[in-house]
Amino acid sequence: MPDKQIANPAGAFSFTSLQQKLPQITGEFVAASAIAAKAPVTITSTGTIAQCATDGVGIIGVALNAIASGKTGQVIFVGIAENMSAGGATPLGPPVIRSATTSGYITSSATPVTGTVIGFALGASVSNQTDVWVMPGSLSSS
């Protein structure tokens, strides 16, 4: 029997995106107001979700897609969020937090405040977008 070999560089199942190669943990929530795709979100006192404000803390994840007000949508708790909007240059590796200037955007931070970390940049931003390994609350300040 001849040796079996997969010659497809994308793998046996032709996966090409990070979301397909790495697992995600997601959950469904109702949006308190309109939320942009790939925006950091927080949970409200009524159990709905809202796009993080520029001064917000308590990030629970990232909206997988845009969610209209009152509609149900997916939130990434852990996993890859591709093409998140970055407010300026975001290098590979550092923690990313919600932007202090633009709601729904992220930025990198060497010294994040507790409750603001979304995850870690998986590459330098290109055209103000970057992929992020979502892992809210992964760092805290002392």
DSSP file with accessible surface (Angstrom, degrees, kcal/mol):
  #  RESIDUE AA STRUCTURE BP1 BP2  ACC     N-H-->O    O-->H-N    N-H-->O    O-->H-N    TCO  KAPPA ALPHA  PHI   PSI    X-CA   Y-CA   Z-CA
    1    1 A M              0   0  201      0, 0.0     3,-0.1     0, 0.0     0, 0.0   0.000 360.0 360.0 360.0 128.1    0.0    0.0    0.0
    2    2 A P        -     0   0  103      0, 0.0     2,-0.1     0, 0.0     0, 0.0  -0.271 360.0 -90.7 -68.6 154.5    1.5    3.4   -1.0
    3    3 A D        -     0   0  161      1,-0.1     2,-0.4     2,-0.0     0, 0.0  -0.385  38.5-129.9 -63.8 141.3    2.2    6.0    1.6
    4    4 A K        +     0   0  162     -3,-0.1     2,-0.4    -2,-0.1    -1,-0.1  -0.791  32.5 173.8 -93.4 135.0   -0.7    8.4    2.2
    5    5 A Q        -     0   0  183     -2,-0.4     2,-0.6     0, 0.0    -2,-0.0  -0.992  29.2-138.3-145.5 136.0    0.2   12.1    2.1
    6    6 A I        +     0   0  114     -2,-0.4     6,-0.1     1,-0.1    -2,-0.0  -0.838  19.2 179.8 -93.5 119.3   -1.8   15.3    2.2
    7    7 A A        +     0   0   94     -2,-0.6    -1,-0.1     4,-0.1     5,-0.0   0.547  48.4 106.0 -96.6  -8.4   -0.4   17.8   -0.3
    8    8 A N    >   -     0   0   64      1,-0.2     3,-1.9     2,-0.1     6,-0.1  -0.596  59.4-154.4 -76.2 116.3   -2.9   20.6    0.4
    9    9 A P  T 3  S+     0   0  130      0, 0.0    -1,-0.2     0, 0.0     3,-0.1   0.736  93.0  61.6 -65.5 -18.1   -1.0   23.3    2.4
   10   10 A A  T 3 >S-     0   0   28      1,-0.3     5,-0.6     2,-0.0     3,-0.2   0.496 116.7-107.3 -84.6  -3.7   -4.4   24.5    3.9
   11   11 A G  T X 5 -     0   0   28     -3,-1.9     3,-1.3     3,-0.2    -1,-0.3  -0.332  42.6 -55.9 104.3 174.4   -4.9   21.1    5.5
   12   12 A A  T 3 5S+     0   0   60      1,-0.3    -1,-0.2    -2,-0.1    -5,-0.1   0.792 135.8  38.7 -63.8 -28.3   -7.1   18.0    5.0
   13   13 A F  T 3 5S-     0   0  165     -3,-0.2    -1,-0.3    -5,-0.1    -2,-0.1   0.200 109.9-115.2-110.8  13.6  -10.3   20.0    5.2
   14   14 A S  T < 5 +     0   0   70     -3,-1.3     2,-0.2     1,-0.2    -3,-0.2   0.796  50.4 171.1  60.4  31.5   -9.1   23.2    3.4
   15   15 A F      < +     0   0   86     -5,-0.6    -1,-0.2     1,-0.1    -2,-0.1  -0.550   8.0 167.3 -69.3 135.7   -9.4   25.4    6.4
   16   16 A T        +     0   0  108     -2,-0.2     2,-0.3     1,-0.0    -1,-0.1   0.569  47.0  71.6-125.4 -18.7   -7.9   28.8    5.6
   17   17 A S  S  > S-     0   0   26      1,-0.1     4,-1.6    65,-0.0     3,-0.5  -0.694  77.3-123.1-104.5 156.7   -9.0   31.2    8.4
   18   18 A L  H  > S+     0   0   55     -2,-0.3     4,-2.2     1,-0.2    62,-0.1   0.871 110.9  60.5 -60.7 -36.6   -7.8   31.4   12.0
   19   19 A Q  H  4 S+     0   0   51      1,-0.2    -1,-0.2     2,-0.2    61,-0.1   0.859 107.8  44.5 -61.4 -33.8  -11.4   31.0   13.2
   20   20 A Q  H  4 S+     0   0  104     -3,-0.5    -1,-0.2     1,-0.2    -2,-0.2   0.806 114.3  48.4 -81.1 -28.5  -11.7   27.7   11.5
   21   21 A K  H  < S+     0   0  124     -4,-1.6    -2,-0.2     1,-0.1    -1,-0.2   0.798 112.9  46.6 -81.3 -30.8   -8.3   26.4   12.7
   22   22 A L  S  < S-     0   0   71     -4,-2.2    58,-0.2    -5,-0.2    -1,-0.1  -0.908  89.8-109.9-116.2 144.2   -8.7   27.3   16.3
   23   23 A P        -     0   0  103      0, 0.0     2,-0.4     0, 0.0    57,-0.2  -0.275  26.9-154.0 -71.6 155.1  -11.8   26.6   18.5
   24   24 A Q        -     0   0   59     55,-0.2     2,-0.5    -4,-0.1    55,-0.2  -0.957   9.3-149.0-124.1 147.6  -14.1   29.3   19.8
   25   25 A I  E     +A   78   0A 103     53,-3.1    52,-3.1    -2,-0.4    53,-1.5  -0.986  33.1 169.1-112.7 119.6  -16.3   29.4   22.8
   26   26 A T  E     -A   76   0A  53     -2,-0.5     2,-0.3    50,-0.2    50,-0.2  -0.845  18.5-167.0-127.4 165.7  -19.3   31.5   22.1
   27   27 A G  E     -A   75   0A  16     48,-1.7    48,-2.7    -2,-0.3     2,-0.4  -0.966  23.9-113.3-147.4 161.0  -22.7   32.3   23.7
   28   28 A E  E     +A   74   0A 135     -2,-0.3     2,-0.3    46,-0.2    46,-0.2  -0.837  36.1 167.6-102.4 136.6  -25.9   34.0   22.6
   29   29 A F  E     -A   73   0A  45     44,-2.3    44,-2.7    -2,-0.4     2,-0.4  -0.969  35.4-115.6-140.3 157.0  -27.1   37.3   24.0
   30   30 A V  E     -A   72   0A  60     17,-0.3    19,-2.4    -2,-0.3     2,-0.4  -0.773  35.3-123.7 -91.4 135.9  -29.7   40.0   23.2
   31   31 A A  B     -b   49   0A   2     40,-2.5    39,-3.0    37,-0.4    19,-0.2  -0.659   9.9-156.1 -83.9 130.7  -28.3   43.4   22.3
   32   32 A A  S    S-     0   0   50     17,-3.3     2,-0.3    -2,-0.4    18,-0.2   0.795  83.9  -5.7 -72.1 -29.7  -29.5   46.4   24.4
   33   33 A S  S    S-     0   0   57     16,-0.6    -1,-0.2    36,-0.1    37,-0.1  -0.917 106.0 -54.0-152.4 173.8  -28.6   48.6   21.4
   34   34 A A        -     0   0   71     -2,-0.3     2,-0.4    35,-0.1    17,-0.3  -0.269  52.6-163.3 -59.5 137.3  -26.9   48.2   18.0
   35   35 A I  B     -F   67   0B   5     32,-2.7    32,-2.4    15,-0.1     2,-0.1  -0.990  14.5-127.9-126.4 132.5  -23.4   46.5   18.2
   36   36 A A    >   -     0   0   50     -2,-0.4     3,-1.5    30,-0.2    27,-0.2  -0.406  38.5 -90.3 -75.0 151.9  -20.8   46.6   15.4
   37   37 A A  T 3  S+     0   0   48      1,-0.3    27,-0.2    -2,-0.1    28,-0.2  -0.369 111.5  11.1 -60.0 138.7  -19.3   43.4   14.2
   38   38 A K  T 3  S+     0   0   34     25,-1.9    -1,-0.3     1,-0.2    47,-0.3   0.672  94.2 143.5  65.3  20.4  -16.1   42.5   16.1
   39   39 A A    <   -     0   0    0     -3,-1.5    24,-2.7    26,-0.1    -1,-0.2  -0.683  57.5-108.4 -88.2 142.7  -16.7   45.1   18.8
   40   40 A P  E     -C   62   0A   0      0, 0.0    12,-2.7     0, 0.0     2,-0.3  -0.460  42.5-158.8 -64.8 141.2  -15.9   44.5   22.4
   41   41 A V  E     -CD  61  51A   0     20,-2.7    19,-2.5    10,-0.3    20,-1.1  -0.893  14.7-161.2-127.3 157.0  -19.0   44.0   24.5
   42   42 A T  E     -CD  59  50A  34      8,-2.6     8,-2.4    -2,-0.3     2,-0.3  -0.884  27.1-111.6-127.8 159.2  -20.1   44.2   28.1
   43   43 A I  E     - D   0  49A  78     15,-0.6     6,-0.2    -2,-0.3     2,-0.1  -0.743  30.6-139.5 -94.5 141.7  -23.0   42.8   29.9
   44   44 A T    >   -     0   0   40      4,-3.1     3,-1.8    -2,-0.3    -1,-0.0  -0.445  29.4 -99.6 -92.5 173.9  -25.7   45.2   31.2
   45   45 A S  T 3  S+     0   0  129      1,-0.3    -1,-0.1    -2,-0.1    -2,-0.0   0.685 123.6  54.4 -67.9 -16.3  -27.6   45.0   34.5
   46   46 A T  T 3  S-     0   0  112      2,-0.1    -1,-0.3     0, 0.0     3,-0.1   0.376 121.1-104.8 -98.1   2.9  -30.6   43.5   32.7
   47   47 A G  S <  S+     0   0   41     -3,-1.8   -17,-0.3     1,-0.3    -2,-0.1   0.489  85.2 115.7  89.5   0.7  -28.5   40.6   31.2
   48   48 A T        -     0   0   28    -19,-0.1    -4,-3.1   -17,-0.0    -1,-0.3  -0.386  63.3-115.2 -87.7 178.6  -28.3   42.0   27.7
   49   49 A I  E     -bD  31  43A   0    -19,-2.4   -17,-3.3    -6,-0.2   -16,-0.6  -0.844  25.2-170.6-117.0 156.6  -25.1   43.1   26.0
   50   50 A A  E     - D   0  42A  19     -8,-2.4    -8,-2.6    -2,-0.3     2,-0.2  -0.978  35.5 -96.8-140.6 151.1  -23.8   46.5   24.9
   51   51 A Q  E     - D   0  41A  45     -2,-0.3   -10,-0.3   -17,-0.3     2,-0.1  -0.475  56.6 -98.8 -64.2 135.9  -20.9   47.7   22.9
   52   52 A C        -     0   0    1    -12,-2.7    52,-0.7    -2,-0.2    53,-0.1  -0.348  35.3-130.0 -61.4 134.5  -18.2   48.8   25.3
   53   53 A A    >   -     0   0   45     50,-0.1     3,-1.6     4,-0.1    49,-0.1  -0.337  27.8-103.7 -74.4 166.3  -18.0   52.5   25.9
   54   54 A T  T 3  S+     0   0   50      1,-0.3    -1,-0.1    47,-0.1    48,-0.1   0.710 125.2  36.9 -68.3 -17.0  -14.6   54.3   25.6
   55   55 A D  T 3  S+     0   0  128     46,-0.1    -1,-0.3     2,-0.1     2,-0.1   0.166  96.8 125.7-114.8  16.5  -14.4   54.4   29.4
   56   56 A G    <   -     0   0   16     -3,-1.6     2,-0.3    60,-0.0    42,-0.2  -0.365  34.6-176.0 -82.9 154.1  -16.0   51.0   30.0
   57   57 A V        +     0   0   81      1,-0.1    59,-0.2    -2,-0.1    -4,-0.1  -0.773  54.5  70.3-128.0-179.8  -14.7   48.0   32.0
   58   58 A G        -     0   0   38     57,-1.0   -15,-0.6    -2,-0.3     2,-0.2   0.866  60.6-175.3  77.4  38.5  -16.2   44.6   32.5
   59   59 A I  E     -C   42   0A  14     56,-1.5   -17,-0.2   -17,-0.2    -1,-0.2  -0.480  12.7-179.6 -69.6 130.4  -15.6   43.3   28.9
   60   60 A I  E     -     0   0A  38    -19,-2.5     2,-0.3     1,-0.3   -18,-0.2   0.591  55.6 -60.6-105.5 -16.8  -17.1   39.8   28.5
   61   61 A G  E     -C   41   0A   0    -20,-1.1   -20,-2.7    74,-0.1     2,-0.4  -0.987  58.8 -64.5 168.2-157.6  -16.1   39.2   24.9
   62   62 A V  E     -CE  40  76A   0     14,-1.6    14,-3.4    -2,-0.3     2,-0.3  -0.984  42.4-113.4-131.7 133.2  -16.4   40.3   21.3
   63   63 A A  E     - E   0  75A   0    -24,-2.7   -25,-1.9    -2,-0.4    12,-0.2  -0.502  20.2-151.9 -65.3 126.8  -19.5   40.4   19.0
   64   64 A L  S    S+     0   0   30     10,-2.6     2,-0.3    -2,-0.3    -1,-0.2   0.927  77.0   0.1 -67.0 -43.5  -19.0   37.8   16.3
   65   65 A N  S    S-     0   0   97      9,-0.5   -26,-0.1   -28,-0.2    -1,-0.1  -0.834  98.9 -69.6-135.3 172.3  -21.2   39.8   13.8
   66   66 A A        -     0   0   71     -2,-0.3     2,-0.4   -29,-0.1   -30,-0.2  -0.384  48.8-157.4 -63.7 142.7  -23.1   43.0   13.9
   67   67 A I  B     -F   35   0B   8    -32,-2.4   -32,-2.7     6,-0.1     2,-0.1  -0.990   7.3-138.1-129.1 124.4  -26.2   42.8   16.2
   68   68 A A    >   -     0   0   56     -2,-0.4     3,-2.2   -34,-0.2   -37,-0.4  -0.435  42.9 -80.3 -76.1 154.0  -29.3   45.0   15.8
   69   69 A S  T 3  S+     0   0   74      1,-0.3   -37,-0.2    -2,-0.1    -1,-0.1  -0.277 117.9  11.6 -54.9 130.1  -30.9   46.4   18.9
   70   70 A G  T 3  S+     0   0   51    -39,-3.0    -1,-0.3     1,-0.3     2,-0.2   0.396 105.3 114.4  81.9  -3.6  -33.2   43.8   20.6
   71   71 A K    <   -     0   0  133     -3,-2.2   -40,-2.5   -40,-0.1     2,-0.3  -0.618  68.3-112.3 -99.0 159.6  -31.8   41.0   18.4
   72   72 A T  E     +A   30   0A  81    -42,-0.2     2,-0.3    -2,-0.2   -42,-0.2  -0.714  41.2 167.0 -92.0 138.6  -29.8   37.9   19.5
   73   73 A G  E     -A   29   0A  12    -44,-2.7   -44,-2.3    -2,-0.3     2,-0.3  -0.944  35.1 -96.0-146.5 167.4  -26.2   37.6   18.5
   74   74 A Q  E     -A   28   0A  52     -2,-0.3   -10,-2.6   -46,-0.2    -9,-0.5  -0.672  27.6-161.5 -88.8 138.8  -23.1   35.5   19.2
   75   75 A V  E     -AE  27  63A   0    -48,-2.7   -48,-1.7    -2,-0.3     2,-0.7  -0.976  16.4-135.2-118.8 129.8  -20.3   36.7   21.5
   76   76 A I  E     +AE  26  62A   0    -14,-3.4   -14,-1.6    -2,-0.4   -50,-0.2  -0.774  25.6 173.9 -83.0 117.5  -16.9   35.2   21.4
   77   77 A F  E    S+     0   0A  60    -52,-3.1     2,-0.3    -2,-0.7   -51,-0.2   0.818  74.5   4.5 -88.4 -42.1  -15.7   34.5   25.0
   78   78 A V  E    S+A   25   0A  49    -53,-1.5   -53,-3.1    57,-0.1    -1,-0.4  -0.982 104.9  52.6-144.1 133.9  -12.5   32.7   24.0
   79   79 A G  E    S-G  134   0C   0     55,-1.6    55,-3.7    -2,-0.3     2,-0.4  -0.886  85.9 -28.4 138.3-166.0  -11.1   32.2   20.6
   80   80 A I  E     -G  133   0C   0     -2,-0.3     2,-0.5   -58,-0.2    53,-0.2  -0.695  37.3-171.3 -91.8 132.1  -10.1   34.2   17.5
   81   81 A A  E >   -G  132   0C   0     51,-2.5    51,-2.3    -2,-0.4     3,-0.5  -0.969  21.1-152.8-116.8 108.2  -11.7   37.4   16.4
   82   82 A E  E 3   +     0   0C  34     -2,-0.5    49,-0.2    49,-0.2   -65,-0.0  -0.567  65.5   8.8 -83.5 146.7  -10.5   38.3   13.0
   83   83 A N  E 3  S+     0   0C  90     -2,-0.2    48,-0.2     1,-0.2    -1,-0.2   0.859  74.4 178.8  57.8  46.6  -10.2   41.8   11.7
   84   84 A M  E <   -G  130   0C   0     46,-2.8    46,-1.9    -3,-0.5     2,-0.4  -0.550  37.3-106.2 -74.3 143.2  -11.0   43.8   14.8
   85   85 A S  E     -G  129   0C  33     19,-0.4    21,-2.2   -47,-0.3     2,-0.5  -0.592  37.7-159.6 -74.8 123.8  -10.9   47.6   14.3
   86   86 A A  B     -h  106   0C   0     42,-2.9     2,-1.6    -2,-0.4    21,-0.2  -0.900  18.0-135.7-110.4 132.0   -7.8   49.0   15.9
   87   87 A G  S    S-     0   0   33     19,-3.2     2,-0.1    -2,-0.5    21,-0.1  -0.633  78.1 -32.9 -82.7  80.5   -7.5   52.7   16.8
   88   88 A G  S    S-     0   0   33     -2,-1.6     2,-0.2    19,-0.1    18,-0.1  -0.472 111.6 -12.8 100.8-172.8   -3.9   53.2   15.5
   89   89 A A        -     0   0   88     -2,-0.1    19,-0.3    35,-0.1    -2,-0.1  -0.433  56.8-173.6 -68.6 128.6   -0.9   50.9   15.2
   90   90 A T        -     0   0    2     -2,-0.2    35,-2.6    39,-0.1     3,-0.1  -0.974  13.4-148.8-123.5 114.3   -1.3   47.7   17.3
   91   91 A P        -     0   0   67      0, 0.0    32,-0.2     0, 0.0    30,-0.2  -0.320  30.2 -83.8 -79.8 167.1    1.9   45.5   17.4
   92   92 A L  S    S+     0   0  118      1,-0.2    30,-0.2    30,-0.1    32,-0.1  -0.456 102.5  11.5 -65.4 132.3    2.0   41.7   17.6
   93   93 A G  S    S+     0   0   41     28,-2.0    -1,-0.2     1,-0.2     3,-0.1  -0.192  85.0 111.5 104.8 -43.1    1.8   40.3   21.1
   94   94 A P  S    S-     0   0   32      0, 0.0    27,-1.7     0, 0.0    -1,-0.2  -0.240  75.7 -88.2 -73.0 162.8    0.7   42.9   23.7
   95   95 A P  E     -I  120   0C  18      0, 0.0    14,-2.1     0, 0.0     2,-0.4  -0.329  41.2-142.3 -59.8 146.0   -2.6   42.9   25.5
   96   96 A V  E     -IJ 119 108C   0     23,-2.5    22,-3.1    12,-0.2    23,-1.1  -0.915  20.3-178.2-112.6 144.7   -5.4   44.7   23.7
   97   97 A I  E     -IJ 117 107C  21     10,-3.1    10,-2.2    -2,-0.4    20,-0.2  -0.795  39.7 -74.8-128.8 172.8   -8.0   46.8   25.5
   98   98 A R  E     - J   0 106C  36     18,-0.8     8,-0.3    -2,-0.3     2,-0.1  -0.402  61.0 -98.6 -68.4 147.6  -11.1   48.8   24.4
   99   99 A S        -     0   0    4      6,-2.6     5,-0.1     3,-0.4     6,-0.1  -0.442  19.4-148.9 -68.5 141.9  -10.2   52.1   22.8
  100  100 A A  S    S+     0   0   68      1,-0.1    -1,-0.1    -2,-0.1     3,-0.1   0.510  97.2  35.6 -86.2  -4.4  -10.3   55.2   25.0
  101  101 A T  S    S+     0   0  117      1,-0.3     2,-0.4   -14,-0.0    -1,-0.1   0.671 116.5  41.8-120.1 -25.9  -11.3   57.3   22.0
  102  102 A T  S >  S-     0   0   59    -48,-0.1     3,-1.8   -49,-0.1    -3,-0.4  -0.951  75.5-129.2-134.2 115.2  -13.6   55.2   19.7
  103  103 A S  T 3  S+     0   0   53     -2,-0.4   -50,-0.1     1,-0.2     3,-0.1  -0.325  95.6  22.8 -59.1 135.6  -16.4   52.9   20.8
  104  104 A G  T 3  S+     0   0   10    -52,-0.7   -19,-0.4     1,-0.3    -1,-0.2   0.342 104.3 103.9  89.5  -6.4  -16.1   49.5   19.3
  105  105 A Y    <   -     0   0   88     -3,-1.8    -6,-2.6   -53,-0.1    -1,-0.3  -0.613  57.0-143.8-104.0 167.1  -12.4   49.8   18.6
  106  106 A I  E     -hJ  86  98C   0    -21,-2.2   -19,-3.2    -8,-0.3     2,-0.3  -0.812  12.3-174.9-122.9 166.4   -9.4   48.3   20.4
  107  107 A T  E     - J   0  97C  39    -10,-2.2   -10,-3.1    -2,-0.3     2,-0.2  -0.959  29.6-103.6-151.2 162.4   -5.9   49.5   21.1
  108  108 A S  E     - J   0  96C  35    -19,-0.3     2,-0.3    -2,-0.3   -12,-0.2  -0.565  32.4-170.6 -89.4 157.6   -2.8   47.9   22.7
  109  109 A S        -     0   0   21    -14,-2.1    -2,-0.0    -2,-0.2     0, 0.0  -0.951  25.1-163.4-150.5 129.3   -1.6   48.6   26.2
  110  110 A A  S    S+     0   0   97     -2,-0.3    -1,-0.1     1,-0.2   -14,-0.0   0.733  99.1  32.6 -79.2 -22.8    1.5   47.6   28.1
  111  111 A T  S    S-     0   0  121    -16,-0.1    -1,-0.2    30,-0.0    30,-0.1  -0.580  83.4-173.0-134.0  71.2   -0.2   48.4   31.5
  112  112 A P        -     0   0   16      0, 0.0     2,-0.3     0, 0.0     3,-0.1  -0.330  23.3-121.0 -69.5 148.3   -3.9   47.5   31.2
  113  113 A V    >   -     0   0   92      1,-0.1     3,-2.0    27,-0.1     4,-0.4  -0.622  43.2 -86.9 -83.2 145.0   -6.4   48.4   33.9
  114  114 A T  T 3  S+     0   0   71     -2,-0.3    26,-0.1     1,-0.3    -1,-0.1  -0.243 115.0  23.0 -52.3 133.3   -8.3   45.5   35.5
  115  115 A G  T 3  S+     0   0   23     24,-0.5   -56,-1.5   -58,-0.1   -57,-1.0   0.420 104.5  84.4  90.6  -1.4  -11.5   44.7   33.5
  116  116 A T    <   +     0   0    3     -3,-2.0   -18,-0.8   -59,-0.2     2,-0.2   0.604  57.0 108.7-107.6 -14.2  -10.3   46.3   30.2
  117  117 A V  E     +I   97   0C   2     -4,-0.4    20,-1.3    22,-0.3   -20,-0.2  -0.462  33.8 174.6 -72.4 130.8   -8.3   43.4   28.6
  118  118 A I  E     -     0   0C   0    -22,-3.1    17,-3.0     1,-0.3     2,-0.3   0.769  55.8 -83.3 -97.8 -40.4   -9.9   41.8   25.6
  119  119 A G  E     -IK  96 134C   0    -23,-1.1   -23,-2.5    15,-0.3     2,-0.4  -0.931  57.5 -49.3 168.8-143.0   -7.1   39.5   24.7
  120  120 A F  E     -IK  95 133C  51     13,-1.8    13,-2.9    -2,-0.3     2,-0.2  -0.981  44.9-113.2-133.8 138.0   -3.8   39.5   22.7
  121  121 A A  E     - K   0 132C   3    -27,-1.7   -28,-2.0    -2,-0.4    11,-0.2  -0.464  18.3-161.8 -68.1 132.4   -2.9   40.8   19.2
  122  122 A L  S    S-     0   0   71      9,-2.9     2,-0.3    -2,-0.2   -30,-0.1   0.393  72.9  -0.9 -95.4   0.3   -1.9   38.0   16.9
  123  123 A G  S    S-     0   0   23      8,-0.5    -1,-0.2   -32,-0.2     2,-0.1  -0.954  90.4 -74.2-174.7 163.8   -0.2   40.3   14.4
  124  124 A A        -     0   0   63     -2,-0.3     7,-0.1     1,-0.1     5,-0.1  -0.444  61.4 -98.6 -67.5 144.6    0.5   43.9   13.8
  125  125 A S        -     0   0   24    -35,-2.6     2,-0.4     5,-0.1     5,-0.2  -0.369  35.1-162.2 -67.0 143.9   -2.5   45.9   12.6
  126  126 A V  B >  S-L  129   0C 107      3,-2.7     3,-0.9     1,-0.1   -40,-0.1  -0.999  76.4  -7.6-128.1 125.1   -2.8   46.5    8.9
  127  127 A S  T 3  S-     0   0  115     -2,-0.4    -1,-0.1     1,-0.2     3,-0.1   0.901 131.7 -57.2  53.7  40.9   -5.2   49.2    7.7
  128  128 A N  T 3  S+     0   0   88      1,-0.2   -42,-2.9   -43,-0.1     2,-0.3   0.786 117.5 107.0  60.9  32.8   -6.3   49.7   11.3
  129  129 A Q  E <   +GL  85 126C  83     -3,-0.9    -3,-2.7   -44,-0.3     2,-0.3  -0.994  39.3 169.1-136.4 146.6   -7.4   46.0   11.7
  130  130 A T  E     -G   84   0C   7    -46,-1.9   -46,-2.8    -2,-0.3     2,-0.3  -0.984  33.9-112.8-150.3 157.9   -5.9   43.1   13.5
  131  131 A D  E     -     0   0C  42     -2,-0.3    -9,-2.9   -48,-0.2    -8,-0.5  -0.750  35.2-161.6 -90.9 142.9   -6.7   39.6   14.6
  132  132 A V  E     -GK  81 121C   0    -51,-2.3   -51,-2.5    -2,-0.3     2,-0.9  -0.978  23.9-135.9-131.0 136.1   -7.0   39.0   18.4
  133  133 A W  E     -GK  80 120C  64    -13,-2.9   -13,-1.8    -2,-0.4     2,-0.4  -0.831  37.7-138.7 -84.5 106.4   -6.9   35.9   20.6
  134  134 A V  E     +GK  79 119C   0    -55,-3.7   -55,-1.6    -2,-0.9   -15,-0.3  -0.596  45.9 143.3 -75.5 125.9  -10.0   36.8   22.7
  135  135 A M    >   -     0   0   68    -17,-3.0     3,-1.3    -2,-0.4   -57,-0.1  -0.455  33.7-156.1-160.1  69.3   -9.5   36.1   26.4
  136  136 A P  T 3  S+     0   0   36      0, 0.0   -18,-0.2     0, 0.0   -76,-0.1  -0.204  76.4  17.2 -55.7 144.9  -11.1   38.7   28.6
  137  137 A G  T 3  S+     0   0   57    -20,-1.3   -19,-0.1     2,-0.1   -18,-0.0   0.643  79.9 134.9  71.9  16.1   -9.8   39.2   32.1
  138  138 A S    <   +     0   0   41     -3,-1.3     2,-0.3   -21,-0.1    -1,-0.1   0.695  69.4  34.9 -74.4 -15.9   -6.6   37.4   31.3
  139  139 A L        -     0   0   68    -26,-0.1   -24,-0.5   -22,-0.0     2,-0.3  -0.972  64.9-174.7-133.0 150.4   -4.5   40.1   33.0
  140  140 A S        -     0   0   94     -2,-0.3     2,-0.2   -26,-0.1   -27,-0.1  -0.992  23.3-122.4-141.5 150.7   -5.1   42.3   36.1
  141  141 A S              0   0   68     -2,-0.3   -28,-0.1   -30,-0.1   -30,-0.0  -0.537 360.0 360.0 -87.6 157.7   -3.2   45.1   37.6
  142  142 A S              0   0  170     -2,-0.2    -1,-0.1   -28,-0.0   -28,-0.1  -0.591 360.0 360.0-105.7 360.0   -2.0   44.9   41.2
